[in-house]
Amino acid sequence: MIAGSASKLSTADLNSLMRALEIDVIALTEMLIPSGHRAEMGTIDAPAIHYTVSGRGRISIGNGPSMPLEPHLLIIKPPNLPFAIEVDGAGGPKTLITRDCWTRHDGVLRIGMPAAQPEIIQICGFFNASFGHSVGLFRELREPVVEKFEPTDKIGLKLREAVEELGAQELGMGAMTASLLKQVIVALVRRSMKSSHSWTDRFSILADRQITRAFADMVARPGAAHTVQSLAHSAGLSRSAFMARFSEIFGRSPMAVVRDLRMRQAAVDLTTTSAPVDVVAYNAGYESRSSFVRAFRKAYNVDPSEYRQSVKTGEGDRGA
């Protein structure tokens, strides 16, 4: 049973969640569709963001009905659903843009017709948005999220900068593209908070206000001495009610999620600071170095020191 609404979450809780939200940009695509043409793309196991820079057309997602596209319309597409974008022409059947017309340039895929003026220009980004390794914000999305922005919101500018960053392939490219896309996601959440039909209420992670309050505390202070009892108190629930509702939403126990968040915090500290492993362990909530090393090895398959060195030399996980 859902208790409360994400729109009633405190500003402090929402700030904690947005601060800790990690964005991993998988791919960016420019859709340049001329009149009388159609482009189709299959399934990818990640959510996608579609933003119409200019022009008008239609998009169909999965088996759902087609939706009109207009400038500054932003859509979040659920994972594992194909989509198609089409633009009406003078009449007759639409021409499918085949893969022969797909071009890739330094990580950016462009779908369009050579020498044809596009009627609609859209930027599509495949990404993951998560807290730690296992809690994904959009992984459970079943229906598209649709929001209309204004030119002054500069969503298109941020996404265009992300495309340029990916195309330039310069130092810090991954961090810059992730930062730009995160700004778009935060703008989307802000817009939802002001809407009378908040799409965030569709997410069990955000829709149960009491559980989200406890989860925000876990995200903000992963190294704190959390217990099931202390988290239940933060949520204002009995221990048994908290355990049941938390496990139903996240599919894991509270302490398993805490361990995941602590490991992510430790990975960040190892790759962004020169703090000794003992200090990293303490900041992650471990009083014993040996127990921390065991937990870290289980999460990353290497010791903390080896992980730090592998990331420095570019051989390991990006760790941030």
Secondary structure, DSSP 4 states (H G I P E B T S, - for coil): ---S-GGGS-HHHHHHHHHH-EEEEEEEEEEEEPTTEEEEE---SS-EEEEEEE--EEEEETTSPPEEE-TTEEEEEPTT--EEEE---SSSPPEE--GGGEEEETTEEEEE-TT---SEEEEEEEEEEEETTTEESSTT--S-EEEE--GGG-HHHHHHHHHHHHHHT-TTHHHHHHHHHHHHHHHHHHHHHTSSS-GGGG-HHHH-HHHHHHHHHHHH-TTS---HHHHHHHHTS-HHHHHHHHHHHHSS-HHHHHHHHHHHHHHHHHHH----HHHHHHHTT-S-HHHHHHHHHHHHSS-HHHHHHHHHTT-S----
